[in-house]
Amino acid sequence: MAHTEETPPADTTKSRSDRLSVWRMGLAGGLVGILCCVGPTVLALLGLVSAGTAFAWSTDLYDNYAWWFRLGGLAVLVLLVWLALRRRDQCSIAGMRRWRWRLLGVLAIAVATYVALYAVTTWLGTFA
C-alpha cells in the first residue's frame, strides 16, 4: 500500500479577508449621503413624529444642508475604502489599480443607494 499525502483541496473562492466589502461600504456611504431625508422618514414610520413634521424636517434639511450630507456620505465612503485598503497593505497607487473595479463597484452601489432612497422618500413625501 503506497503512502499518499493528503493535501487540502484548493479553495477556488477568495478568502473572506481578501475581499473588499463592496456592498457594506457602498450602502453605508449612500445612506449617510441621504440621511437628511431618511432620518425624518424613519422617525415618521416608527410613529415618533407625524408625517407632516417629518416632511417639514426632511424638506428643510434637504433644501439647506443636502450638500453637507452628500459630502458626509463621500467622507464615510473614502474613510471605509481607506481603512479596507490599509488593512490589506494596498493603500498605494498599485493597490488602487488592483482594486479599481471593486472600488468603482463601491461608488456605483453608493450612488444607487442614494438614488433609490431619494426616490422612496420623495414618494413617501407625497402622502404627507
N, C-alpha and C positions, 0 to 999 in steps of 0.2 A: 504494500500500500504506500503510495507516494504522499509525502507531506506537502500540502499546499498552504500557502499563507493566505489568510483571509484579508482582503482589502475592502474597506468600506466602499459602497457604491458612490460614484461621482455624483455630486449634487449639481443638477443642471440649472437649478434656480439660484439666483443670487441670495446670499445670506441676508438676513433681515438688517444687520448693521451696515451692510454695504449699499443699501438702497436709500435714496432720499425720500423722505415722507412728503411726497408731492401733494397729495390730497390734503393732509393736515395743514401744511404751510399755506397752500392756496386758499383753503376755506377760512383760515384764521385771518389772513390779510384782507380778503374780501369782506368778511364780517365786520372787522374793525372799520373798514372804509365806509360802510353803510350803517354803522351803529347809530348815527343821528336819526335814522328812520326806524330801524329795527328795535331800538331800545323802547321808545314810547309804544310801538305796536305790541311788543311782548307784554308790557305793563297793562295795556288795554285787554289783551287776550287772557291775561291772568285775572282780570277783574279788579286790578288795583287802582286804575284810573278809568274815567269814562272814555268812550271813543272820541268824543269831541275834544277832550283835553289832550289825548294822545295825538290827534290830528293837528291841533294847535302847536303842541310841543315839537312834533316832527317837522311841521312846516317852518316854524321859527328856526329850529336847529339846521334844517337843510338850507334855508334861504341865507342864513347868516354865517354858518360855520361848516358848510359842506366841504370846502377845500381843506379845512383843518382835519376833518375826519378822514378824507381821502389821503392826505399826507401822513396821517397816523397809521392808516392801513398799509401804505407803502413802507413806512418805517418798520412796522411789525414784520412785513414780508422780507425786507432787507436783513433785519436782525435774525430772523429764523433761518434764512439761507446762509448767512454768515456763520451762525452757530453750527449749522449742519456741515458746512464745508470745513470749518475749523476742526470739528470733531474727527473728520476723516483725513486731516492734514492735506486738504486740497484747496486751501484758501490762497490761491495764486491764479495767475492768468492761465496756466496749464490746467489747473483744476477746474476753472470756469469753462475752459474749452471741453474738457472731458464730460462735464455735466450739462453742457449747454442745452441739449434737447429737454432734459428734465427741468432745467430752470425756466425754459420757455413754457413748459407744461405748468409749472407753478404759477407763472404770470397769467397764463390763459385761464386756469382754474380760479384765480383770484378775481379776474375781470368777469368771468361768467357768474361767479357767486354774487358779485356786486350787482350785476345787471339783473339777475334772477330775483334777488331780494328787493331791488328797487322796483321791479315790476310787481311783485307781490304786495309790497307796502303801498304802492300807488293804487293798485286795485282795491286793497282793503280801505284806503282813504276815501274811495267813492261811496262807501257805506256810512261814513261818519256824518 
